[in-house]
Amino acid sequence: MTTGALIAFVVLLLAWSLVSGRVERLDVTGPIVFVAVGLLLCNGPWAVIDVAIDSHSVHGLSEVTLALLLFADAARVDPDDLRHSAGLPTRLLAIGLPITFALGFGLGAALFTDMPWELAALLGAALAPTDAALSASIVADESLPQSIRRALNVESGLNDGIATPVVTGLIAASATVIGVGFIDEAASGHGTGALIDLVGGVAVGVIAGYFGGRALSMARAAGWVTSGGQRIVVLMLAGVAFLVAEEVEVNYFVAAFVAGIAFRAGLGEDDKEVTALPELIGQVLALAVWFVFGAQLVLDGLDVVDWRIALYAVLSLTVIRMAPVALCMLGAGFGTRSTLFIGWFGPRGLASVVFGLLIVEELPVTDPGVRTVLSAITLTVLLSVIAHGVSARPLAAWLRRAEPAPDRGADEPPIRHRPHFGRRSV
């Protein structure tokens, strides 16, 4: 990033931090602001700064950001609580995600008839996972039913790791069709190695997270570690899980998320203070990714948009997401409002951006089919940033007016109107 672009981002981050609470009460989120400013400052005749970042650097930044956010989100999940309430997350991952991929593949093949089926499947897989960061304001809203917040958090934490081997395998298949070779490096392997990579990611995450949590717990009990040292320990654990998984070539997104859950189990308590540092750094890096997304990727992606791409993006955020959710929630005991709410809050964000950058690295962007895939990913993510950001607070208030969720017990306060003034999105 050039010095001018770095200064612009730092000044924007400073200004946003000062007014974020006020602006977000107007339903304007950080990703919306940073995408818009990056787009305006770095493109067209009005451009005043230049963002000179190669796709590999942006790809690395996006991966680290996603790993930190996955770890921080997972560290807030109580493993015992999750074990007793795994039904809905399991339905969303085991039933909803494959159906979402299949529908995205089918729609792509139907709309883009001149595209090889491998690219249509790649498009469906790249847009199947949801974004934990764009759902953070919902997950953090304790006035909403815990089962819904937990399900969205676990789903968004694991589905990108599950989708990664599918995406990398389809990139390899697409490269073969286009005639450019095969991908060498990614978050996960391909073919029969995909299952090994997933299991390996889980193993790395469990070992790094659990034993790191136990070590921190014992150090705290002995009075060996300061409060600042605790935050550094947790940040380093997230880094260890990510880097070790990358080094041994297993799925590092799954490793980061599982490490967060295992860390929470090893620590034995929910301590928001110790996870504050990786969460804060992840949030800052996420805003940097959105700034670069607006500065570098939006105009290139929208350059070839036609009615088919626009239709695909709209359906990807609605029917392709909401129909599988409705199907997998049948018989789960949730009302219509809860089903619609979970179906709508399937935002596309960092994971899809990472997959798009991986496509840019490995496939020729001059190929018409590849450009169509990238354009559809860009438009879908852009629409998601705006639509889900603007609708989060109003729809949360709408859900709170519904009947109490089935998971609410006597020890949990009833749903009631609560003012959101002062509530800040993560």
Buried (B, 14 or more C-beta within 10 A) or exposed (E): BEEBBEEBBEEBBEEBEEEBEEBBBEBBBBBBBBBBBBBBBBBEEEEEBEBEBEBEEBBEBBBBBBBBBBBBBBBBBBBEEBEEBBEBBBBBBEBBBBBBBBBBBBBBBEBBEEBBBBBBBBBBBBBBBBBBBBBBBBBBBEBBBBBBBBBBBBBBBBBBBBBBBBBBBBBBBBBEBBEBEEBEEBBBBBEEBBEBBBEBBBBBBBBBBBBBBBBBBEBBEEEEBEEEBBBBBBBBBBBBBBBBBBEBBBBBBBBBBBBBBBBBBBBEEEBEEBBBBBBBBBBBBBBBBBBBBBBBBBBBBBEBBEEBBBEBBBBBBBEBBBBBBBBBBEEBEBBEBBBBBBBBBBBBBBBBBBBBBBBBBBBEEEBEBBBBBBBBBBBBBBBBBBBBBBBBBEBBBEBBEBEEBBBBEEEEEEBEEBEBEEBBBB
